Amino acid sequence: MLYWALVFFVIALIAGALGFGGIASASSGIAQILFFLFLILFAISLIMGLVRRR
């Protein structure tokens, strides 16, 4: 999932550099959503791993 967030971030950077504002903002929004979703799932899996050890 982090891979896809980085892919959309790169797409947003390229589209922004070429002047495609709409595509850049959409890709940036998707990248942000995927990144935060990755962080939430990582935190949940980390907490669940710590709870299961006990």
MODELLER restraints for C-alpha pairs under 7 A, 6 or more apart:
rsr = mdl.restraints
at = mdl.atoms
rsr.add(forms.Gaussian(group=physical.xy_distance, feature=features.Distance(at['CA:1:A'], at['CA:34:A']), mean=6.68, stdev=0.5))
rsr.add(forms.Gaussian(group=physical.xy_distance, feature=features.Distance(at['CA:1:A'], at['CA:38:A']), mean=6.25, stdev=0.5))
rsr.add(forms.Gaussian(group=physical.xy_distance, feature=features.Distance(at['CA:2:A'], at['CA:35:A']), mean=6.17, stdev=0.5))
rsr.add(forms.Gaussian(group=physical.xy_distance, feature=features.Distance(at['CA:2:A'], at['CA:38:A']), mean=6.28, stdev=0.5))
rsr.add(forms.Gaussian(group=physical.xy_distance, feature=features.Distance(at['CA:5:A'], at['CA:31:A']), mean=4.37, stdev=0.5))
rsr.add(forms.Gaussian(group=physical.xy_distance, feature=features.Distance(at['CA:5:A'], at['CA:34:A']), mean=5.34, stdev=0.5))
rsr.add(forms.Gaussian(group=physical.xy_distance, feature=features.Distance(at['CA:5:A'], at['CA:35:A']), mean=5.58, stdev=0.5))
rsr.add(forms.Gaussian(group=physical.xy_distance, feature=features.Distance(at['CA:6:A'], at['CA:31:A']), mean=6.80, stdev=0.5))
rsr.add(forms.Gaussian(group=physical.xy_distance, feature=features.Distance(at['CA:8:A'], at['CA:27:A']), mean=5.27, stdev=0.5))
rsr.add(forms.Gaussian(group=physical.xy_distance, feature=features.Distance(at['CA:8:A'], at['CA:28:A']), mean=6.62, stdev=0.5))
rsr.add(forms.Gaussian(group=physical.xy_distance, feature=features.Distance(at['CA:8:A'], at['CA:30:A']), mean=6.75, stdev=0.5))
rsr.add(forms.Gaussian(group=physical.xy_distance, feature=features.Distance(at['CA:8:A'], at['CA:31:A']), mean=5.18, stdev=0.5))
rsr.add(forms.Gaussian(group=physical.xy_distance, feature=features.Distance(at['CA:9:A'], at['CA:27:A']), mean=6.52, stdev=0.5))
rsr.add(forms.Gaussian(group=physical.xy_distance, feature=features.Distance(at['CA:9:A'], at['CA:28:A']), mean=5.80, stdev=0.5))
rsr.add(forms.Gaussian(group=physical.xy_distance, feature=features.Distance(at['CA:9:A'], at['CA:31:A']), mean=5.53, stdev=0.5))
rsr.add(forms.Gaussian(group=physical.xy_distance, feature=features.Distance(at['CA:11:A'], at['CA:27:A']), mean=6.50, stdev=0.5))
rsr.add(forms.Gaussian(group=physical.xy_distance, feature=features.Distance(at['CA:12:A'], at['CA:23:A']), mean=6.92, stdev=0.5))
rsr.add(forms.Gaussian(group=physical.xy_distance, feature=features.Distance(at['CA:12:A'], at['CA:24:A']), mean=4.13, stdev=0.5))
rsr.add(forms.Gaussian(group=physical.xy_distance, feature=features.Distance(at['CA:12:A'], at['CA:25:A']), mean=6.77, stdev=0.5))
rsr.add(forms.Gaussian(group=physical.xy_distance, feature=features.Distance(at['CA:12:A'], at['CA:27:A']), mean=5.05, stdev=0.5))
rsr.add(forms.Gaussian(group=physical.xy_distance, feature=features.Distance(at['CA:12:A'], at['CA:28:A']), mean=5.45, stdev=0.5))
rsr.add(forms.Gaussian(group=physical.xy_distance, feature=features.Distance(at['CA:13:A'], at['CA:24:A']), mean=6.78, stdev=0.5))
rsr.add(forms.Gaussian(group=physical.xy_distance, feature=features.Distance(at['CA:15:A'], at['CA:21:A']), mean=6.97, stdev=0.5))
rsr.add(forms.Gaussian(group=physical.xy_distance, feature=features.Distance(at['CA:15:A'], at['CA:23:A']), mean=6.36, stdev=0.5))
rsr.add(forms.Gaussian(group=physical.xy_distance, feature=features.Distance(at['CA:15:A'], at['CA:24:A']), mean=5.09, stdev=0.5))
rsr.add(forms.Gaussian(group=physical.xy_distance, feature=features.Distance(at['CA:16:A'], at['CA:24:A']), mean=5.21, stdev=0.5))
